[in-house]
Amino acid sequence: MDESSITQNRRSNRSPVLLSAKLSMGGEELSVVLRNLSSEGALVEGPQLPVEGSATVFKRNDLSVAGRVVWVERRLAGIAFDRKLEPGEVLRQVPRPRQKFDANFRRPGLACQPLSDSDRKMLETWMTQAPVARPGD
């Protein structure tokens, strides 16, 4: 199953994330990476995952919700929650997007701003100096 087919035919919007979480089954806890989260389920990744159909408790920070593993494919697994999460429960787990940095990589131009007296002196000195002779010239 490729990851593009995982995101098709969803009943609820999923928020892509890359966060740590845990799956608890019968007293055993597995550390997993939460790849996306919605009000109805989660996509997790890990080296060891429970088998399809396993009852589990999904844990992330203060969120703890019962569910079941609905599919497993290599290192990925889909978890369906037993109850629908409230939007606030989902949003508490999803970090706020960082403010985008507006990079302004324009080259400063000499004509854009008047030169200071010290800049003008440095430029005049540089323009009037005789070229330095290089060895072999």
N, C-alpha and C positions, 0 to 999 in steps of 0.2 A: 504494500500500500504506500503510495507516495504521499508526501505531506500536503500536496495540493488537493487531494481527494478528502483529506481530513477536514478541511474547512468548508466543504460544500454541504448544502442542505441543512443548515443550522437553524434551530428554532429561536435562538437568542444570540445576541452579539457577543463575541469573545474578545477579551482584551489581551493582546500579546504582552507577555512579561518574561522575565528571566529571573526567577526568585526561588529561594529554598522553601521546601515544604516537607511534610512527613505523611506517610500512609501508615495507619495502625491497623493490624489484623491479629486478633486473638492474643493481644499482649505484646506482639512483636512490632517494632517500628522500623520503617524503611525511610531513609533520607532520599528525597527525589528533588528534581528541578521542575518547578512549575513553569510551563511554557505558555499556556493561556488559561484564562479563567472566565467563566460566565455565570449567570445565575443558576444554570442547570447542570454545570459540570466543569471539568478541568482536563487539560492535556498535561501529562507529567512525563518526565524522562528520567531514567535511572538504569544502572547496570543490572539490578535485580528487581524485577517487578512481580507482583502477584499474578496468578493465572486468571484468565478471563472468567467472569462470573463470581469472583471472590467478593465477599462483603468486606468493606473497609471503612475507616474513618479518615477523612482528609483533614489535615491540620496545617494551618498557616497563621502565625501570630496568635491572635485571640479567636480566630475562626476554627471551629471544629464541627464538621458536618458528616453524617453517615452517608454512605453511597455504595456503589458496586463498580467493579471493573467491567466495562462493556466490551473492550477490545484491547489486545496487546499485539504490537508489531515491533520486533527487535527491541530497541531501547525506549519506545514510546508506548503509552497506555492512555486510554480514555476512561475517565471516571464520570459516572452519572450520579448526581446527588439524589438522595431520597426526598429532599424537599427543595423547593425553589428558594434561592437566596434573595433577600431584599437588595435593591440597588445599592443601598448604603453599605451593606456587608461586602459586596463585590468591590466597591470603590475604595474602601479602607485598605484593601489588599493590593490595589494597583497604585504604584507611585505616580505622583503628578508628573506630567511631562516637563522636562527642563526647558527653560527659556532658550530659544534659539539665539545663537550668537550671530549678530549681523556683522560679518567681516567686511571691512572696507580696505581692500588692498590696493589702493590707488597710489601711484608713484607721486611723491610731492614734486611740484613744478616750481621753477624759479619765478615764472611770470605770475603765479597765482597769488603770492604774498610778497609784500615789499621786504627787501633784505634789511636786516639789522645792520648797524654800523660795524659790528665785529665780523659779521658774515661778509659784508662788502669788502672789508680790509683783507680778510682771508682769501677771497676770490681774486682781488687785484694782485695780491702777492703771488698767488698760484699762477696767474696768467702771465706775469712779467718775469718769472724766474727762467733762467736759461735751462735748456734740457740737460739732464745729467748724462754724461758719457758712460756708456756701458762697455765693459771689456769686450774686445773683439769688433767694436764698431769702427 
